[in-house]
Amino acid sequence: MSDSETLLRELWTQKGVSLKRQNELLAEIRAKAQPGSTVGPFVIPGKIETRRQGSGPKIRNYWETHLYTYAYACRPASKWSAGNRAALRAKCLRHGHTMGECQMVERNPEHFIRTGRLAP
């Protein structure tokens, strides 16, 4: 189960959504979330290439993402201006990251930099 799926399930459980309904909603999301589909103003990106042993496509490590750079910009000691951070956030959104991911990185950038996981 992915981090985002876990967060959704936790939220739905807090709101009183039954497990059966949660499974139905996730199945619908998986069925409709095809590359190129839009969700509000966001476009769902295509598959990210992955790196494997031997031959195969390239894996994108978390430190190779725009979100990682954004985490450094959000650190308290960062000298980045608010305008530059906003531009980098827009770049993250254009390259397939979600607003929720950006907000989680803003809350605790050091956690993401160290672990690659989004802090709840």
C-alpha positions as CSV (number, residue, x, y, z in Angstrom):
1,M,0.0,0.0,0.0
2,S,1.4,3.4,-1.0
3,D,1.8,6.3,1.4
4,S,-0.9,8.3,-0.3
5,E,-3.3,5.3,-0.1
6,T,-2.6,4.9,3.6
7,L,-3.2,8.6,4.2
8,L,-6.5,8.4,2.3
9,R,-7.6,5.4,4.2
10,E,-6.8,7.1,7.5
11,L,-8.7,10.1,6.6
12,W,-11.7,8.1,5.4
13,T,-11.7,6.0,8.6
14,Q,-11.7,9.2,10.7
15,K,-14.7,10.4,8.6
16,G,-16.6,7.1,9.2
17,V,-16.3,5.7,5.6
18,S,-16.8,2.0,5.7
19,L,-13.9,-0.3,4.5
20,K,-16.1,-1.6,1.7
21,R,-16.7,1.9,0.4
22,Q,-13.0,2.8,0.7
23,N,-12.1,-0.2,-1.5
24,E,-14.8,0.8,-4.0
25,L,-13.4,4.4,-4.1
26,L,-9.8,3.2,-4.5
27,A,-10.8,0.8,-7.3
28,E,-12.5,3.7,-9.1
29,I,-9.5,5.9,-8.7
30,R,-7.2,3.2,-10.0
31,A,-9.5,2.6,-13.0
32,K,-9.8,6.2,-13.9
33,A,-6.3,7.5,-13.1
34,Q,-4.8,6.9,-16.5
35,P,-1.8,8.9,-17.7
36,G,-3.1,12.1,-19.4
37,S,-6.3,12.1,-17.3
38,T,-7.1,15.3,-15.5
39,V,-8.2,15.7,-11.9
40,G,-9.2,19.4,-11.5
41,P,-6.4,21.5,-12.8
42,F,-3.8,18.6,-12.5
43,V,-2.9,16.2,-15.3
44,I,-1.9,12.7,-14.2
45,P,1.6,12.0,-15.5
46,G,2.7,8.9,-17.4
47,K,4.8,6.2,-15.7
48,I,8.0,7.2,-14.1
49,E,10.8,5.2,-15.5
50,T,12.5,2.8,-13.0
51,R,16.1,1.6,-12.7
52,R,16.6,-2.2,-12.3
53,Q,19.5,-4.5,-12.1
54,G,20.7,-5.4,-15.6
55,S,18.6,-4.2,-18.5
56,G,15.5,-2.2,-17.9
57,P,14.2,1.2,-17.5
58,K,15.5,3.8,-15.1
59,I,14.3,4.2,-11.5
60,R,13.7,7.7,-10.3
61,N,15.2,8.1,-6.8
62,Y,13.5,10.5,-4.5
63,W,16.6,12.8,-4.5
64,E,16.3,13.1,-8.3
65,T,12.9,14.8,-8.1
66,H,11.8,18.4,-8.1
67,L,10.2,17.7,-4.7
68,Y,13.6,17.1,-3.2
69,T,14.9,20.4,-4.4
70,Y,11.7,22.0,-3.1
71,A,12.3,20.5,0.3
72,Y,15.7,22.2,0.5
73,A,14.1,25.5,-0.5
74,C,11.5,25.1,2.4
75,R,14.1,24.6,5.1
76,P,14.2,27.3,7.7
77,A,17.8,28.1,7.0
78,S,17.1,28.4,3.3
79,K,17.9,31.7,1.7
80,W,15.4,31.2,-1.2
81,S,12.9,34.0,-1.7
82,A,9.2,33.4,-1.4
83,G,8.9,34.0,-5.2
84,N,11.5,31.4,-6.0
85,R,9.9,28.9,-3.7
86,A,6.5,29.5,-5.4
87,A,8.1,29.0,-8.8
88,L,9.7,25.8,-7.7
89,R,6.4,24.6,-6.2
90,A,4.7,25.3,-9.6
91,K,7.5,23.3,-11.3
92,C,6.8,20.3,-8.9
93,L,3.1,20.5,-9.8
94,R,3.9,20.6,-13.5
95,H,6.1,17.5,-13.2
96,G,3.6,15.2,-11.6
97,H,3.7,16.0,-7.9
98,T,0.5,16.9,-6.1
99,M,-0.4,19.9,-3.9
100,G,-0.7,17.6,-0.9
101,E,2.9,16.3,-1.4
102,C,4.1,19.9,-1.6
103,Q,2.3,20.8,1.6
104,M,3.6,17.8,3.4
105,V,7.2,18.7,2.4
106,E,6.6,22.3,3.6
107,R,5.5,21.0,7.0
108,N,8.6,18.9,7.5
109,P,11.3,19.3,4.8
110,E,14.1,17.7,6.8
111,H,12.1,14.4,7.2
112,F,11.7,14.2,3.4
113,I,15.4,15.1,2.8
114,R,16.6,12.4,5.2
115,T,14.1,9.6,4.3
116,G,12.3,10.3,1.1
117,R,9.0,9.9,2.9
118,L,6.3,12.5,3.3
119,A,5.7,13.5,6.9
120,P,2.0,13.2,7.9
